Amino acid sequence: MLLKPAQRRGRQFLNPVPTSVGGFSTIFKVGPRFFLGAKARSPKSPPGPFQTDASLYSKPPASGLRITWMGHATSIVEIDGVRILIDPVWDERASPTSWSGPRRFFAAPLPLDRIPEMDAVVVSHDHYDHLGANTIRTLAGLSSLSQAQWITPLGVAALLHQFGVPPAQCRELNWMDAVEVGSVRVMALPARHFSGRSLFNRFQTLWASFAFLGPKHRLYYGADSGEWPGFRDIGEQFGPFDLTMLEIGASDPLWADIHMGPEGAVRSFRALGGHGLLMPIHWGLFDLALHYWTQPIEKIWTEQRLQLWSPTPGAPTEVVKGEELRSEWWRS
């Protein structure tokens, strides 16, 4: 049985299947490639600017499902009357420091102080490109999030407390646990990845993917994950999904177990049932791998045997059953 609560070995959480996350040997293999093609890993000039029309949040989506993709993995999801912020990162860098590390390709489309009222915030794991410290500190003080539930995998809430989120608002979930947010059930599900904000605390907090199960719509957020056989079980037990959000960037054959890449996203989408629309995420904002910055989306763009849903950053966009969306903002 692949879908089950996470297990530990000592203080460390285990992946649902044997997984290689790389180590010092990977660093030596990456070294020579890191300096080749570095310029192509970032856009020549900042894309955009992108601006979110926050007035649109005053009315619910007519379709019942609307997504505002802020770039990379950060999104505002409006599903069946519930509004959820996923993996909030407004920080300038996906890094422990303000002076080095991967820097944003474009400015956040919506200022943090204009974030609309949220019913919940979901943080999939503690990596810097999914949990921005400065972002959390700001969000914790906003009245628009004063009643929001903060939903995380096991162990991550301690970081949120450190950054100012009241403990009473936090809910930690193991895989296969769920919490109700209005009419929507938010369920933590296994993912094939790892955690840690340094080399010395890997695997000590849990990582997860999430299903959002509403009365009319179902959405799957894969977060960070390599391919694994459990996707088929997730699709069978919790699908069919109207929208499936899967990562395509930050991938490389050296760490394919923990980042599926565009080809893996196509296979994983089909394993999940292949229903509805596939939304590529985890690309277009940070240089986190060795591929040039548009390579992931270019690879999946040519796939004609599935329906893609890829919006412009910052645009609140309704998801309509059977209707593809292919914004080519990254070509300009």
Secondary structure, DSSP 8 states (H G I E B T S, - for coil): --SS---EETTEE--SS------HHHHHHHHHHHTTTTGGGS-SS--------GGGGGS--TTSEEEEEEETTEEEEEETTEEEEES----SBSSSSSSSS-B-SS--SS-GGG----SEEE-----TTT--HHHHHHHHT-GGGTT-EEEEETTTHHHHHHTT--GGGEEEE-TT-EEEETTEEEEEE--S----SSTTSTTSS---EEEEE-SS-EEEE--S----THHHHHHHHH---SEEEEE-SS--GGGTTT--HHHHHHHHHHHTT--SEEEEES-SS---SSS-TTHHHHHHHT--SS-BEE--TT--EE--TT--EE--GGG-
